[in-house]
Amino acid sequence: METNRIAKIIIAVTTISAAIMELIDTSIVNVALNQMAGNLGASIEDVSWVITSYAIANVIIIPMTSFLSQYFGRKNYYMASIAIFTVASVLCGMSTSIWELVFWRFVQGLGGGALLSTSQSILFDAFPPKQRGLASALFGMGIVLGPSLGPIVGGYIIDNYSWPLIFNINVPFGIVASILSYKFVHNENKMAVKPAIDWNGILLLTIGIGSLQYVLERGEIEDWYASVNIRWVTLTAITGVLGFIWWELKHKNPIVNLRILKDRNLSLTIILTFVNGFALFTSVFILPLLLQRVLGYTAFETGITLMPSTFLSLLIMPIIGKRLQAGTSPQVFIFLGFAVLMLFNILMSRADVNVSSSFFLLPLLLRGAGLALIMVPLLNLAVQGLKIKDMAQGIALSNMTRQLGGSFGIAIINNFVAQRYVVHRTDLVSNIYSGSQQLATRSNIILQGLKAKLPVTANVQQQLTKILDLTVMKQSYLLTYLDAFLFSALCILIVFPLLMLTRRKKMSVEMVKATSESAH
């Protein structure tokens, strides 16, 4: 049934705001870890669990959202998710110990993981077919804005207030979203006859995917397989994932319908989506480190630097959605998008310690264009061969795969950075010797500056050694991050042949419009 105009606007604002709120919370805490550690008396290693617990909860709940939405009714499930997310946000802000915060952050992730997919389907149903292109554009804009606003909002709060506010700002949005959802959202898709809940599938999924996410998030911190803990959790992850696959394929009413992976396009695009997640999350991971650790940017300045990429994506996504509806092959956009992302990484690998902020404008615009070219078309291609009843499950699998791709990407890049840093530092230090003319010239310049600024009694030679060490460290990190960008470009290049194996299938206008708003 067509929703009236005012109700459509309210539903659009509610669902988009809820999605942005969830996406902001995936990145907003990153800039607050130091303040949290100091306030709660925790180490940086312990406080990093605030990020890990949320990611584990997200990746567990995302593939279940399609089933749970149908089982409990979409409105009921959506309102429950908002309530869980909002209450958990309050309790995160009230936490007085690090492990209390980690627990409530996990609960918040369970609520937040369900918001994105459910928001998409609610918004879609609120608009008649001729207006769903507008709905897709609105939702796409919110999806792109969320991750970009996280570091900016977080940086501003940490610079001017205290860390609990990054959680408490969710409360008014959550209350308003709950009220508006109760009044305006219809309870669609509720199962008339409810099957028995697949508890074994839920348990195996939680054990397998949760353990896998743990390994990816904590591996670098715990020195990977030198750690007995990581070895055992890896074994648990393998056992859980294999057991989950076996059980879901034999169960009549699985929590996640893996049988749809028989579709060739879906199975191939799952791999492409994994690489897309890898490229998306690693670029978001490496670039802030380069800007802050090497070039001295603040968290807020880093967020502002990333905004041009976001705005270009906002402009391009609606255009791509219209071209797909007009019949343009999604493979064309995906191929072009991956090529543009490769170019972004190659350009970023040419940075140096003297670059100004203007250097990043073109590469970041390319990144924004590349991600926009990939997001909607990739999901469009994934579900082309699926039945309408299986589309929600295909989208859920795609979302989970993108999340896992990002987790694998960050884990791999973290390990890559640690190893390459040692190599570059060793190379640089080996070139510092007493007879070096360049070292003598640089040392003399630094010494003159120190003597002009420090008191006569100061140990100038000791200060010189510290400055030289910091210079080597900064240069080593720079070379390491440039290598990481090239490595990311190589990973993208490897998957191009898979795109050639996909087949274009005829797709209804309804399916195209549905996937347009479900991207990301």
PETA-V395757 format. One record per backbone hydrogen bond with DSSP energy under -1.0 kcal/mol. NH is the residue of the N-H (numbers start at 1). CO is the residue of the C=O. E is the energy in kcal/mol with one decimal. If there is no record, write none. Layout:
BEGIN
nh: [NH/NH]
co: [CO/CO]
e: [E/E]
END
This chain:
BEGIN
nh: [8/9/10/11/12/13/14/15/16/17/18/19/20/21/22/23/24/25/27/28/30/32/36/37/38/39/40/42/47/48/49/50/52/53/55/56/57/58/59/60/61/62/64/65/68/69/70/71/72/73/74/77/78/79/80/81/82/83/84/85/86/87/88/89/90/91/92/93/94/95/101/102/103/104/105/106/107/108/109/110/111/112/113/118/119/120/121/122/123/124/125/126/127/131/132/135/136/137/138/139/140/141/142/143/144/145/146/149/150/153/154/155/156/157/158/159/160/161/165/166/167/168/169/170/171/174/175/176/177/178/179/180/181/182/183/184/185/188/191/199/202/203/204/205/206/207/208/209/210/211/212/213/214/215/216/217/218/219/222/223/224/226/227/231/232/233/234/235/236/237/238/239/240/241/242/243/244/245/246/247/248/249/251/258/261/262/263/267/268/269/270/272/273/274/275/276/277/278/279/280/281/282/283/284/285/286/287/290/291/292/293/294/295/297/302/303/304/305/306/310/311/312/313/314/315/316/317/320/321/322/323/324/325/326/327/328/334/335/336/337/338/339/340/341/342/343/344/345/346/347/348/349/350/351/355/359/361/364/365/366/367/368/369/370/371/372/373/374/375/378/379/380/381/382/383/386/390/391/394/395/396/397/398/399/400/401/402/403/404/405/406/407/408/409/410/411/412/413/414/415/416/417/418/419/420/421/422/423/424/425/426/427/428/429/430/431/432/436/440/441/442/443/444/445/446/447/448/449/450/451/452/453/454/458/460/463/464/465/466/467/468/469/470/471/472/473/474/475/476/477/478/479/480/481/482/483/484/485/486/487/488/489/490/491/492/493/494/496/498/501/512/513/514/515/516/517]
co: [4/5/6/7/8/9/10/11/12/13/14/15/16/17/18/19/20/21/24/24/27/29/32/33/34/35/36/37/43/44/46/47/48/49/51/52/53/54/55/56/57/58/61/62/64/65/66/67/68/69/188/73/74/75/76/77/78/79/80/81/82/83/84/85/86/87/88/89/90/92/97/98/99/100/101/102/103/104/105/106/107/108/109/114/115/116/117/118/119/120/121/122/124/128/129/131/132/133/134/135/136/137/138/139/140/141/142/145/146/149/150/151/152/153/154/155/156/157/162/163/164/164/165/167/168/170/171/172/173/174/175/176/177/178/179/180/181/186/70/197/198/199/200/201/202/203/204/205/206/207/208/209/210/211/212/213/214/215/218/220/219/223/224/227/228/229/230/231/232/233/234/235/236/237/238/239/240/241/242/243/244/245/247/256/258/259/260/263/264/265/266/268/269/270/271/272/273/274/275/276/277/278/279/280/281/282/283/286/287/288/289/290/290/291/298/299/300/301/302/306/307/308/309/310/311/312/313/316/317/318/319/320/321/322/324/323/330/331/332/333/334/335/336/337/338/339/340/341/342/343/344/345/347/348/352/356/358/360/361/362/363/364/365/366/367/368/369/370/371/374/375/376/377/378/379/383/387/388/390/391/392/393/394/395/396/397/398/399/400/401/402/403/404/405/406/407/408/409/410/411/412/413/414/415/416/417/418/419/420/421/422/423/424/425/426/428/429/433/436/437/438/439/440/441/442/443/444/445/446/447/448/449/450/455/458/459/460/461/462/463/464/465/466/467/468/469/470/471/472/473/474/475/476/477/478/479/480/481/482/483/484/485/486/487/488/489/490/493/495/498/508/509/510/511/512/513]
e: [-2.5/-2.1/-2.4/-2.9/-2.6/-2.7/-2.7/-2.9/-2.4/-2.2/-2.3/-2.2/-2.7/-2.6/-2.1/-2.4/-3.0/-1.6/-1.5/-2.3/-1.0/-1.7/-2.5/-2.7/-2.2/-2.5/-2.7/-2.1/-2.6/-1.4/-1.7/-1.9/-2.0/-2.8/-2.1/-2.5/-2.1/-2.3/-2.3/-1.5/-2.2/-2.3/-1.2/-1.3/-2.6/-2.3/-1.6/-2.7/-2.4/-1.1/-2.0/-2.7/-2.6/-2.8/-2.3/-2.2/-2.3/-2.4/-2.7/-2.6/-2.7/-2.7/-2.4/-1.7/-1.9/-2.2/-2.2/-2.1/-1.4/-1.1/-1.9/-2.3/-1.9/-2.1/-2.1/-1.8/-2.0/-2.4/-1.9/-1.6/-1.8/-3.0/-2.4/-1.5/-2.4/-1.6/-1.6/-2.0/-2.3/-2.2/-1.9/-1.1/-1.0/-1.9/-1.1/-1.6/-2.5/-2.1/-2.6/-2.6/-2.6/-2.2/-1.8/-2.4/-2.1/-2.2/-2.1/-2.4/-1.4/-3.2/-2.8/-2.5/-2.2/-2.4/-2.6/-2.1/-1.5/-3.8/-1.6/-1.8/-1.3/-2.3/-1.9/-1.6/-1.3/-2.8/-2.5/-2.3/-2.5/-2.1/-2.1/-2.6/-2.3/-2.1/-1.7/-2.7/-1.8/-1.6/-2.7/-2.1/-2.2/-2.7/-2.7/-2.6/-2.5/-2.5/-3.1/-2.2/-1.0/-1.8/-2.1/-2.6/-2.0/-2.3/-2.2/-2.4/-2.8/-2.0/-2.4/-1.2/-3.8/-2.0/-2.0/-1.8/-2.3/-2.5/-2.3/-2.0/-2.3/-2.5/-2.6/-2.4/-2.9/-2.8/-2.4/-2.4/-2.3/-2.5/-2.4/-2.5/-2.7/-1.8/-1.6/-1.4/-1.9/-1.8/-1.6/-2.3/-2.4/-2.8/-1.8/-1.8/-2.9/-1.9/-2.1/-2.4/-2.6/-2.2/-2.9/-2.7/-2.6/-2.2/-1.5/-1.6/-1.6/-3.2/-2.0/-2.4/-2.6/-2.8/-2.4/-1.1/-1.6/-2.8/-2.3/-2.1/-2.2/-2.0/-1.4/-1.2/-2.5/-2.1/-1.7/-2.0/-1.6/-2.1/-2.4/-2.2/-2.4/-1.9/-2.1/-2.4/-1.8/-1.5/-1.2/-2.4/-2.5/-2.7/-2.1/-2.8/-2.6/-2.0/-2.4/-2.3/-2.1/-2.0/-2.2/-2.1/-2.3/-2.6/-2.3/-1.4/-1.6/-1.5/-1.5/-1.5/-1.0/-2.4/-2.1/-2.3/-2.3/-2.4/-2.4/-3.0/-2.5/-1.9/-2.2/-1.1/-2.5/-2.5/-1.5/-2.5/-2.6/-1.9/-1.7/-1.4/-1.4/-1.1/-2.2/-2.6/-2.2/-2.4/-2.1/-2.6/-2.4/-2.5/-2.3/-2.0/-2.6/-2.8/-2.1/-2.1/-3.2/-2.5/-2.6/-2.3/-2.9/-2.9/-2.5/-2.0/-2.7/-3.2/-2.2/-2.1/-2.8/-2.4/-1.3/-1.7/-2.8/-2.7/-2.3/-2.2/-2.5/-2.9/-2.1/-1.0/-1.8/-2.1/-2.1/-2.4/-2.6/-2.9/-2.1/-1.9/-2.2/-2.8/-2.2/-1.7/-2.6/-2.7/-1.3/-1.0/-3.3/-1.6/-1.5/-1.8/-2.3/-2.0/-1.9/-2.3/-2.5/-2.3/-2.5/-2.2/-2.3/-2.5/-2.6/-2.4/-2.5/-2.4/-2.3/-2.4/-2.0/-2.7/-2.1/-2.0/-2.0/-1.9/-1.7/-2.4/-2.2/-2.0/-2.0/-2.0/-1.7/-2.0/-1.8/-1.2/-1.1/-1.0/-2.1/-2.4/-2.1/-2.5/-1.8/-1.2]
END
